[in-house]
Amino acid sequence: MLDLAAACADLLVESGCCHDTCIWKQIWSTICHKWFKGLLCTMEAIPDAEYTSYTILDVSNYIDQAICVSHTSKENTVLRSGISPEKVFMVPNAVDTAMFTPSPKRLNCDEIVIVVVSRLVYRKGADLLVEVIPEVCRLFPKVRFIVGGDGPKRVRLEEMREKFSLQDRVEMLGAVPHAQVRSVLISGHIFLNSSLTEAFCIAILEAASCGLLTVSTRVGGVPEVLPDDMIVLAEPAPGDMVRAVKKAIDMLPGIDPQIMHLRMKELYSWDDVAKRTEIVYDRAMESPTTNLLDRLPRYLTCGSWAGKLFCLVMIINYLLWRLLEFLQVYVYIHAFSLRLPVFRFRGILTRVFCPQPAVGIEEVPDIGPLHAHLGSRNDEAQEK
């Protein structure tokens, strides 16, 4: 990621596109903080980019436009960073519906299979699963669990399985490569997400695209992701989660995986995400740039001693960058493509390096979650 950030910085600086222009896609992510550290250090030496509260206040001075994946994330970003709300845009994640497709054969409901695919860590609610799974198994003899994922909390799940003698009803798969997630999902009827915090949660999109009904904790941006008839929300408490699972089991006869998949194709598309992200990049490119002397006073506000140190580091980095530019030791990259499941870099980053405005793309106002407008679009289609 740092190498990618350095490459981006070289291209941006050489083309003269920007000096203070950055986009936040996931502000609370550790990887995002490292992106800032690499990208901005290469151009102007950001003070520190490792920890959320301190970092956001620092980098907010350098942000022209920001992207958040949900309205909840946008609200948190504005409140915690002090960035103007007009600079923050909501662009959701999406799912590769060509990869995550339902099973051609509909599963029999004589035995209900609940799937969990998650890192088994505290933040993902692994401790909550330890309490929920035995109670669900006690109340519903025909329910079986498939748990995919690994992490420090896996030991607790193994102990729970041994304690309640659930070896034949709780299958532990361990780490599941992303290419095999779909084969795990289509083995079940219900997807269970027990996260304690989420900005968006792509996992429930992948499950819905495979035709699974989702049971999830009501945290972060999760309530914005799916329509009410595709998800059952619960508070992150064992009793409420068990009640939500019971409600989902009662809803299963009315769930058609193929229809659910078609709805997901209509709601979420990476092409749409790329277009909306490009619009924000266009706005960022129109923002005025600042020179070195204008940027130096920003660092002085970081502290009586730290501010002077940051200014010194920035000056050294700036001179080093100028020296490297003079020596021309870097390699110019015209365009590159990274085949990642969550981003189409060629369509986005190539645009960042070129100052021409996007052609044929209208700016779409921030109108809220996409699924909120599904009903009206279906009504229009029926009238036609």
TITOR-652696 format. One line per field, with one value per residue (C-alpha): residue number from 1; x, y, z. Coordinates in steps of 0.05 Angstrom, whole numbers. Layout:
REM TITOR-652696
resi <- NUM:...
c1 <- X:...
c2 <- Y:...
c3 <- Z:...
//
This chain:
REM TITOR-652696
resi <- 1:2:3:4:5:6:7:8:9:10:11:12:13:14:15:16:17:18:19:20:21:22:23:24:25:26:27:28:29:30:31:32:33:34:35:36:37:38:39:40:41:42:43:44:45:46:47:48:49:50:51:52:53:54:55:56:57:58:59:60:61:62:63:64:65:66:67:68:69:70:71:72:73:74:75:76:77:78:79:80:81:82:83:84:85:86:87:88:89:90:91:92:93:94:95:96:97:98:99:100:101:102:103:104:105:106:107:108:109:110:111:112:113:114:115:116:117:118:119:120:121:122:123:124:125:126:127:128:129:130:131:132:133:134:135:136:137:138:139:140:141:142:143:144:145:146:147:148:149:150:151:152:153:154:155:156:157:158:159:160:161:162:163:164:165:166:167:168:169:170:171:172:173:174:175:176:177:178:179:180:181:182:183:184:185:186:187:188:189:190:191:192:193:194:195:196:197:198:199:200:201:202:203:204:205:206:207:208:209:210:211:212:213:214:215:216:217:218:219:220:221:222:223:224:225:226:227:228:229:230:231:232:233:234:235:236:237:238:239:240:241:242:243:244:245:246:247:248:249:250:251:252:253:254:255:256:257:258:259:260:261:262:263:264:265:266:267:268:269:270:271:272:273:274:275:276:277:278:279:280:281:282:283:284:285:286:287:288:289:290:291:292:293:294:295:296:297:298:299:300:301:302:303:304:305:306:307:308:309:310:311:312:313:314:315:316:317:318:319:320:321:322:323:324:325:326:327:328:329:330:331:332:333:334:335:336:337:338:339:340:341:342:343:344:345:346:347:348:349:350:351:352:353:354:355:356:357:358:359:360:361:362:363:364:365:366:367:368:369:370:371:372:373:374:375:376:377:378:379:380:381:382:383:384
c1 <- 0:57:90:24:18:88:72:9:47:100:47:6:65:96:31:19:-51:-51:-12:-65:-116:-134:-194:-217:-250:-249:-225:-224:-182:-110:-92:-121:-78:-16:-39:-40:28:59:22:28:98:121:91:96:109:46:61:32:-20:-29:-83:-153:-169:-102:-93:-161:-151:-83:-100:-166:-125:-101:-167:-203:-256:-272:-311:-346:-381:-444:-482:-462:-389:-399:-429:-372:-321:-351:-359:-289:-248:-280:-284:-340:-399:-399:-332:-354:-391:-424:-406:-424:-385:-412:-408:-386:-453:-421:-378:-429:-488:-540:-539:-577:-614:-655:-636:-684:-710:-715:-648:-632:-558:-533:-467:-416:-356:-315:-249:-255:-235:-269:-291:-327:-368:-336:-351:-424:-425:-401:-465:-513:-496:-511:-577:-599:-580:-620:-683:-679:-658:-657:-607:-535:-477:-419:-366:-312:-255:-195:-168:-151:-223:-227:-204:-267:-312:-276:-284:-358:-368:-335:-372:-441:-424:-441:-387:-440:-478:-422:-372:-308:-275:-217:-191:-230:-197:-240:-246:-280:-327:-384:-381:-388:-445:-489:-486:-531:-599:-581:-519:-503:-462:-445:-399:-395:-375:-380:-377:-412:-400:-389:-397:-473:-475:-439:-487:-548:-521:-517:-590:-581:-625:-582:-585:-540:-525:-553:-486:-453:-475:-504:-578:-566:-540:-600:-675:-716:-742:-671:-642:-663:-628:-615:-580:-510:-537:-546:-620:-637:-593:-629:-697:-672:-650:-719:-752:-706:-723:-797:-783:-745:-805:-817:-744:-727:-650:-654:-698:-654:-593:-627:-644:-572:-550:-596:-575:-500:-449:-375:-384:-432:-383:-327:-370:-391:-319:-295:-342:-312:-242:-263:-284:-218:-178:-213:-189:-133:-63:-18:57:108:106:31:34:88:45:-4:49:65:-4:13:52:108:161:126:105:177:199:144:164:236:216:171:226:275:224:208:282:292:234:261:329:299:258:321:358:296:308:234:196:135:74:22:-33:-37:-89:-93:-139:-170:-241:-258:-233:-226:-162:-153:-219:-205:-131:-119:-169:-133:-69:-104:-134:-188:-259:-300:-341:-414:-421:-472:-463:-513:-534:-525:-596:-585:-580:-593:-641:-688:-706:-716:-791:-803:-762:-800:-866:-843:-824:-891:-928:-889
c2 <- 0:48:32:47:112:132:117:158:216:215:217:271:315:307:322:382:358:371:384:382:339:273:228:187:122:90:140:93:40:27:16:84:117:84:109:180:171:147:194:259:246:238:306:346:302:291:290:222:177:117:131:155:212:248:234:259:326:331:310:348:409:374:346:379:324:262:199:157:91:106:164:142:143:211:238:210:239:308:307:280:316:384:378:418:372:401:368:298:252:186:133:62:-1:-53:-127:-167:-199:-239:-275:-281:-318:-363:-438:-461:-511:-483:-513:-555:-522:-587:-568:-494:-477:-411:-387:-343:-318:-269:-256:-285:-224:-181:-126:-176:-201:-269:-267:-254:-316:-358:-341:-340:-406:-453:-419:-423:-496:-510:-475:-502:-575:-571:-513:-524:-473:-466:-419:-395:-351:-351:-306:-303:-316:-382:-417:-393:-420:-487:-489:-472:-528:-578:-553:-560:-622:-587:-619:-647:-581:-529:-538:-497:-485:-441:-388:-384:-353:-300:-341:-396:-352:-360:-437:-430:-380:-421:-478:-439:-405:-349:-306:-284:-221:-205:-145:-94:-38:-31:28:-12:-88:-116:-187:-178:-154:-217:-260:-225:-231:-306:-306:-312:-276:-235:-229:-173:-129:-58:-21:33:37:-33:-10:31:-27:-73:-65:-86:-150:-175:-166:-175:-126:-137:-103:-132:-173:-249:-248:-200:-237:-303:-270:-242:-311:-339:-284:-299:-373:-355:-311:-364:-394:-326:-316:-328:-328:-313:-252:-228:-234:-193:-139:-136:-128:-68:-37:-43:-39:-24:14:61:68:86:139:171:169:201:259:272:268:320:367:354:370:438:457:508:483:513:523:503:569:565:495:507:547:488:446:499:489:416:438:483:430:381:436:459:386:373:435:412:343:372:417:359:316:372:384:309:305:363:329:263:300:334:268:236:169:153:116:148:103:121:78:14:-35:-73:-133:-126:-147:-81:-28:-13:27:36:74:117:128:140:196:227:233:269:338:332:331:268:262:241:234:276:293:256:288:250:222:169:94:64:12:67:82:10:11:73:46:-20:18:57:-7:-39:22:18
c3 <- 0:16:-51:-85:-47:-68:-140:-136:-105:-160:-214:-180:-167:-235:-271:-228:-213:-138:-75:-22:-55:-21:-18:42:24:93:144:204:168:190:117:101:154:123:55:82:114:49:2:40:67:-5:-22:42:104:144:219:238:208:253:304:289:337:331:257:234:267:234:163:161:143:80:55:-3:-11:30:14:66:53:94:123:193:173:142:206:248:201:204:279:295:242:237:161:129:112:42:30:52:3:14:-38:-16:-29:-77:-92:-152:-169:-225:-173:-117:-147:-114:-120:-182:-138:-81:-13:26:90:129:160:169:158:187:158:192:151:191:224:293:333:386:338:295:354:362:437:420:376:434:472:413:379:438:452:379:377:440:414:343:337:261:257:240:237:189:215:167:190:236:291:365:386:349:412:449:395:397:472:466:416:463:525:494:452:387:343:296:292:289:232:239:171:192:144:79:17:-15:-79:-38:2:-48:-42:33:29:-18:32:79:86:135:141:212:223:296:286:342:295:219:172:117:117:47:76:81:8:-14:26:-1:-72:-60:-38:38:87:135:210:234:293:287:288:247:175:172:175:111:69:55:49:110:77:64:134:206:253:327:383:398:456:458:474:418:368:384:373:307:285:303:261:202:205:202:141:102:64:30:8:-65:-74:-148:-138:-82:-128:-183:-133:-111:-183:-188:-122:-121:-178:-177:-242:-206:-148:-197:-231:-166:-140:-204:-192:-124:-154:-206:-150:-113:-175:-180:-109:-106:-89:-36:-38:15:52:58:87:138:188:193:227:278:308:326:388:413:400:355:307:296:288:236:198:196:172:119:93:90:53:5:-11:-19:-67:-108:-110:-134:-185:-211:-215:-248:-213:-211:-266:-296:-300:-352:-324:-285:-265:-199:-201:-132:-114:-80:-128:-202:-198:-272:-279:-218:-210:-284:-280:-221:-261:-318:-306:-360:-332:-337:-400:-400:-324:-289:-217:-174:-108:-43:-39:15:12:-56:-30:-5:-78:-100:-88:-130:-187:-187:-187:-248:-284:-269:-296:-361
//
